[in-house]
Amino acid sequence: MHLELRHLRTIKAIHEAGGLARAAEVMNITQSALSHQIKGLEEQTQVELFIRRSKPLRLSAAGMRLLALAERVLPEIEAIEQDFEGLNSGRAGRLHIAIECHACFEWLFPVLEEFRKAWPDVDVDIRAGLSFDALTALQKEQVDLVISSDPEELTGVEFSPLFDYEPVFVAAAKNPLAEKPYIEARDFRDQTLITYPVDRSKLDAFTELLGPAKVEPAAIRQVELTAVILLLVASNRGVTVLPDWVVRDVRYNSDYITRRLTKDGLTRRLYAAIRNEDAAKPYMAHFIRLGRSIPVKLQRGALISS
């Protein structure tokens, strides 16, 4: 037996229409062609699918079984056709994100909230478990976009700049360093530096300041959550370095001081790494545009106190 989707659609249409003439009109074919199709299907199955002397035309027990199959299968076929149509038109797709920048969650969630409204059919996920093998995962198509501040020359991957940010020193207002107009590497020698639990190569404080100056802080304490880091800093149990968008509210809190790192400050750039073939996807381009615009909203007003 060679059962086709058109057979299932025919059975369903005749059942819903109650007769061949109306079903043929709904399916936009002639009644003769529809009758021929039913005859061929009955010859294949070797059973009668309709009770022909009934008005309206009713399905036989065998026909009802075929109808049950049609009602299970056809909605799934229609759903996947819509998915494929969405993929072909750029309305749907997958956006699985890996993050090399631990503090980027503070920036990413507002971006995703705006993205969700514009692209409800795109499957969005954050693959935190792949964070520190993120670029390899991107090349293997395990993720679709990587947030990174360290662009590399990788085959098939392009780094689109998102925005520049400033790593900011944060300490308790009663910390002696509050008296300084800006912070230098040597100022960390007698401080406990509170960081995220990541390798030094992923931390701006080390890559941009302490590493080049060959300075070690008095101690390092690793903490997972930004809110907890700030609580510890407010209690003068250590100091920290965070991106300016993370500490946007700290400037209103008298428990903290924020200072530039070095006299002129430090500037870093955040990138979205994507595979070359994904660059033309409309939702990918929109995510990158949102990624560039959201920090402007987050950073309105000066973040560095003087």
C-alpha positions in Angstrom: 0.0 0.0 0.0 1.3 3.4 -1.0 -0.3 6.0 1.3 0.3 9.6 0.5 -0.4 12.9 2.4 -3.0 13.8 -0.3 -5.0 10.7 0.6 -5.1 11.8 4.2 -6.1 15.3 3.2 -8.9 13.9 1.0 -10.3 11.7 3.7 -10.4 14.6 6.1 -11.9 17.0 3.6 -14.7 14.6 2.6 -15.5 13.9 6.3 -15.7 17.6 7.2 -17.6 18.5 4.0 -20.1 15.6 4.2 -19.9 14.9 0.5 -17.8 14.7 -2.6 -19.0 17.8 -4.3 -18.4 20.1 -1.4 -15.0 18.5 -0.6 -13.9 18.8 -4.3 -14.8 22.5 -4.1 -12.8 23.0 -0.9 -9.8 21.1 -2.3 -10.1 23.0 -5.7 -10.2 19.8 -7.8 -13.0 18.3 -9.9 -15.5 15.9 -8.3 -14.5 13.3 -11.0 -10.8 13.6 -10.0 -11.7 13.2 -6.3 -13.8 10.1 -7.0 -11.0 8.6 -9.0 -8.6 9.3 -6.1 -10.9 7.6 -3.6 -11.4 4.6 -5.9 -7.7 4.2 -6.3 -7.2 4.4 -2.5 -9.8 1.8 -1.9 -8.2 -0.5 -4.4 -4.9 -0.1 -2.6 -6.3 -0.8 0.9 -8.8 -3.4 -0.4 -11.5 -2.0 2.0 -14.4 0.3 1.5 -13.7 3.7 3.2 -17.2 5.2 2.9 -20.8 4.1 3.4 -22.0 5.3 0.1 -25.7 5.0 0.6 -25.6 7.4 3.5 -26.5 11.1 3.4 -24.4 12.9 4.2 -21.6 10.6 3.1 -20.1 8.9 6.1 -16.8 7.1 6.7 -16.8 3.3 7.2 -15.0 1.8 10.2 -11.8 1.5 8.1 -12.3 5.1 6.9 -12.5 6.3 10.5 -9.2 4.7 11.2 -7.7 6.5 8.3 -9.3 9.8 9.5 -7.7 9.3 13.0 -4.4 8.9 11.3 -5.0 12.1 9.2 -5.9 14.0 12.3 -2.7 13.0 14.0 -0.3 13.4 11.1 -1.6 16.4 9.2 -1.3 19.0 12.0 2.4 17.9 12.5 3.0 18.2 8.7 1.4 21.7 8.7 3.5 22.8 11.7 6.7 21.7 10.1 5.7 23.4 6.8 5.2 26.6 8.8 8.5 26.2 10.4 10.3 25.7 7.1 8.4 28.7 5.6 9.6 30.7 8.6 13.2 29.6 8.1 13.1 30.4 4.4 11.6 33.8 5.1 14.0 34.6 7.9 11.2 34.8 10.5 12.2 31.7 12.4 15.5 30.0 13.4 17.8 29.2 16.3 19.8 31.6 18.4 21.8 29.7 21.0 24.2 32.1 22.7 27.4 31.4 24.6 29.0 34.0 26.8 32.7 34.5 27.5 32.0 37.7 29.4 30.7 36.6 32.8 29.2 40.1 33.6 27.4 40.2 30.3 24.2 38.7 31.7 23.5 42.1 33.2 23.5 43.5 29.6 22.1 40.5 27.7 18.7 40.1 29.4 17.4 43.5 28.3 18.6 42.7 24.8 16.8 39.4 24.8 13.6 40.9 26.1 13.5 43.3 23.1 14.5 40.6 20.7 11.8 38.2 22.0 9.1 40.8 21.1 10.4 41.2 17.5 11.2 37.5 16.8 8.8 35.2 18.8 9.5 32.3 16.4 13.2 32.2 17.0 14.4 29.6 19.5 16.6 31.4 22.0 18.8 29.7 24.5 21.8 30.7 26.6 24.4 27.9 26.7 26.2 28.7 29.9 27.9 25.3 30.1 29.8 26.1 26.9 31.0 29.5 28.0 34.7 28.9 28.1 34.9 26.7 25.0 32.5 29.0 23.3 34.3 29.7 20.0 35.0 26.1 19.4 31.3 25.4 20.0 30.4 28.1 17.5 32.5 26.5 14.8 30.9 23.1 15.6 27.4 24.7 15.3 26.6 23.8 18.9 25.9 27.5 19.4 25.1 30.3 17.0 26.5 33.4 18.6 29.3 34.1 21.1 29.6 37.2 23.2 33.4 37.9 23.6 35.8 40.8 24.2 38.7 38.8 22.6 38.4 38.5 18.8 40.4 35.9 17.1 41.2 34.9 13.5 39.0 31.9 13.0 38.0 30.2 9.8 34.3 30.8 9.0 33.7 33.1 11.9 33.3 36.9 11.9 33.4 39.2 14.9 30.9 42.1 14.8 31.6 44.9 17.2 28.8 45.7 19.6 30.0 48.6 21.8 32.9 49.9 23.8 32.8 49.8 27.6 35.0 50.9 30.5 36.2 48.5 33.2 35.4 50.4 36.5 37.0 50.1 39.9 34.5 49.8 42.7 35.2 50.0 46.4 33.5 50.8 49.7 33.2 54.5 50.4 35.3 54.0 53.6 38.1 52.3 51.7 41.3 54.4 51.8 41.4 54.3 48.0 38.3 56.5 48.0 40.8 59.4 48.4 42.4 58.8 45.0 41.2 60.4 41.8 42.0 57.2 39.8 43.3 53.7 40.5 46.7 52.3 39.4 47.9 48.7 39.4 50.0 49.2 42.5 46.9 50.2 44.5 45.7 46.5 44.4 48.8 45.2 46.3 47.1 45.5 49.7 43.5 44.8 48.5 41.4 41.7 48.2 40.2 41.6 44.6 36.7 40.0 44.3 36.2 38.5 40.8 33.9 36.1 39.0 35.0 32.5 39.1 36.7 32.5 35.7 40.3 32.3 34.4 42.4 35.4 34.6 42.5 35.6 30.8 38.8 36.5 30.9 39.1 39.3 33.5 39.7 42.8 32.5 41.5 43.7 35.8 44.2 41.2 34.9 44.4 41.4 31.1 44.4 45.2 31.0 46.0 46.3 34.2 47.5 43.9 36.7 49.1 41.5 34.2 51.0 44.1 32.2 52.2 45.7 35.4 53.1 42.4 37.0 51.2 43.2 40.1 49.4 40.7 42.3 46.5 41.8 44.7 46.9 40.8 48.3 44.2 38.2 47.9 41.6 37.0 45.3 38.1 36.0 46.2 35.9 34.4 43.6 32.1 35.0 43.7 29.5 33.9 41.2 26.8 36.6 41.5 27.3 40.3 40.8 24.9 41.3 43.5 26.9 39.3 46.1 30.1 40.9 44.8 28.7 44.3 45.4 27.4 43.4 48.9 30.9 42.3 49.9 32.4 45.4 48.4 29.9 47.6 50.4 31.1 45.8 53.5 34.7 46.7 52.7 35.7 43.0 52.4 37.3 43.7 49.1 37.3 45.7 45.9 36.2 44.8 42.4 36.4 45.7 38.7 33.2 45.6 36.7 32.0 46.9 33.3 30.5 50.3 33.5 27.0 49.1 32.5 27.0 46.7 35.5 27.7 49.5 38.0 25.3 52.0 36.5 23.2 52.2 39.8 26.2 52.2 42.1 26.9 55.9 41.5 23.6 56.7 43.4 24.6 54.7 46.5 26.7 56.4 49.1 28.1 53.0 50.2 30.3 52.9 47.1 32.9 54.8 45.2 33.8 54.2 41.5 37.0 55.3 39.9 38.7 54.9 36.6 41.6 52.5 36.1 44.6 54.6 35.3 44.4 58.4 34.8 42.8 58.2 31.3 40.7 55.1 32.0 40.6 51.8 30.0 38.5 51.0 27.1 37.4 47.5 26.0 35.2 46.4 23.1 32.5 43.7 23.1 31.9 41.6 20.0 29.3 39.2 18.7 31.0 36.2 17.0 28.9 34.5 14.4 29.4 32.1 11.6 29.8 33.8 8.2 26.8 32.1 6.7 24.5 33.4 9.5 25.4 37.0 9.0 22.6 37.6 6.4 19.9 36.2 8.6 17.5 39.0 9.5 17.0 38.0 13.1 20.8 37.8 13.6 21.3 41.3 12.2 18.5 42.6 14.5 20.1 41.0 17.6 23.4 42.7 16.8 21.6 46.1 16.3 19.9 45.6 19.6 23.2 44.7 21.2 24.6 48.0 20.1 21.7 50.1 21.2 20.8 48.7 24.6 24.1 49.8 26.3 23.4 53.4 25.3 20.1 53.2 27.3 21.8 51.5 30.2 24.6 54.0 30.4 22.8 57.3 30.2 24.6 59.7 32.5 28.1 59.6 33.8 29.1 56.4 35.6 32.4 57.4 37.0 32.3 59.6 40.1 35.1 62.0 40.6 
